[in-house]
Amino acid sequence: MRHMETMRWVDGCLEILDQTLLPGKTEYIKCEHYTTICDAIRRLSVRGAPAIGAAAAYGLALGAASLSPAGKAEFVSAIEQIARELCDTRPTAINLQWAVDRMLQLLHEQTTDSVEVLKETLLAAAHAIYREDLASNRRIGEFGEKLIPPNVSILTHCNAGALATAGFGTALGVIRAAHQAGKNIHVYADETRPLLQGARLTAWELMQDNIPVTLLTDNMAGYLMACGKVDLVIVGADRITANGDVANKIGTYSVAVLAKEHGLPFYVAAPMSTFDLNLAGGQEIPIENRDEREVTHFAGHPVAPAGVKVWNPAFDVTPHPLVTAIITDRGVARPPYTKTLPALVDK
Ligand SMILES: CSC[C@H]1O[C@H](OP(=O)(O)O)[C@H](O)[C@@H]1O
């Protein structure tokens, strides 16, 4: 994608590309206070597992900059409170907790009593998290590109692209790397109801890079496969447990079942920051439930009768038997994931 930054640190503030306005408008939210970042994460102005991790890291750095504590103990206590508020914004993507925990661990390791040095340390750590994610995505692309045939049609779900990360993308990173390697790629993008990350973001990203993309509604994926138009599926992830179960955008599980039915490879692309090996299986992953208006309204207009009951989980869990391989920034893991994932994570 022509370098449209998901977020950028400018003059002591975080500017966040407001993804709720894409593809129609390209506007940045100037975050001068960490609570603005919390709101941006909640409303999906910034979204995508690695991207919200990076945004939360910058939220901690921004919060730290605003403090005028009496001393180190008060500073650390205030940072721990800000960390809790950031982690409370969205529960499913482990990257958010991972980034905040990494920042807190670094803070607790510092021996200096200088609050100014601690503030600088936190900002440097946030920059590192952002930079490292971009590098991770490029490595995911390198490993994943080797799995992609020279002429291929790929179905993807939601947006696991540059907009969901610090850049380049995870699932779309593999697609970008294969395209840049000269392979003949055609992408089918699920629109991804109810918030349309596929239609609004993936289709837009791929068109920016001149990668052929066809948009479909979610309920078309099965028939597309039945018509023999899909060679493989690749998606991102928000949390992957020790047995290889994958939490990802709602609708991913349905696509995985369809891929199995049609004998198609189902790949998941994710950096190490998405793995939660403390959880044995997907049943332990907290699934975010979101506002019913996301389902009952479309572009602000009601599409359902007032008062109708709504179920709106933002994610589902794909059981590991449906996952052909997991493409990471340290290599490709294949079943049995209980053995192959720890080997990669501990690499
Ligand atoms: C690169 S992982 C992106 C991952 O996050 C998305 O969820 P959301 O748009 O709600 O943040 C979706 O699950 C993507 O696969």
The ligand as an SDF file (V2000), in Angstrom:
LIG
                    3D

 15 15  0  0  0  0  0  0  0  0999 V2000
   -3.5890   -8.5030   11.4760 C   0  0  0  0  0  0  0  0  0  0  0  0
   -4.7650   -9.2080   12.4740 S   0  0  0  0  0  0  0  0  0  0  0  0
   -6.1800   -8.2550   12.1380 C   0  0  0  0  0  0  0  0  0  0  0  0
   -7.4220   -8.8900   12.7190 C   0  0  0  0  0  0  0  0  0  0  0  0
   -8.1060   -7.9380   13.5400 O   0  0  0  0  0  0  0  0  0  0  0  0
   -9.3920   -7.7440   12.9820 C   0  0  0  0  0  0  0  0  0  0  0  0
  -10.3800   -7.4560   13.9260 O   0  0  0  0  0  0  0  0  0  0  0  0
  -10.8590   -5.9080   14.1440 P   0  0  0  0  0  0  0  0  0  0  0  0
  -11.0200   -5.3100   12.7840 O   0  0  0  0  0  0  0  0  0  0  0  0
  -12.1580   -6.0630   14.9180 O   0  0  0  0  0  0  0  0  0  0  0  0
   -9.7710   -5.2670   14.9760 O   0  0  0  0  0  0  0  0  0  0  0  0
   -9.6780   -9.0560   12.2940 C   0  0  0  0  0  0  0  0  0  0  0  0
   -9.9810  -10.0720   13.2280 O   0  0  0  0  0  0  0  0  0  0  0  0
   -8.3630   -9.2880   11.6240 C   0  0  0  0  0  0  0  0  0  0  0  0
   -8.1290  -10.5670   11.1450 O   0  0  0  0  0  0  0  0  0  0  0  0
  1  2  1  0
  2  3  1  0
  3  4  1  0
  4  5  1  0
  4 14  1  0
  5  6  1  0
  6  7  1  0
  6 12  1  0
  7  8  1  0
  8  9  2  0
  8 10  1  0
  8 11  1  0
 12 13  1  0
 12 14  1  0
 14 15  1  0
M  END
$$$$
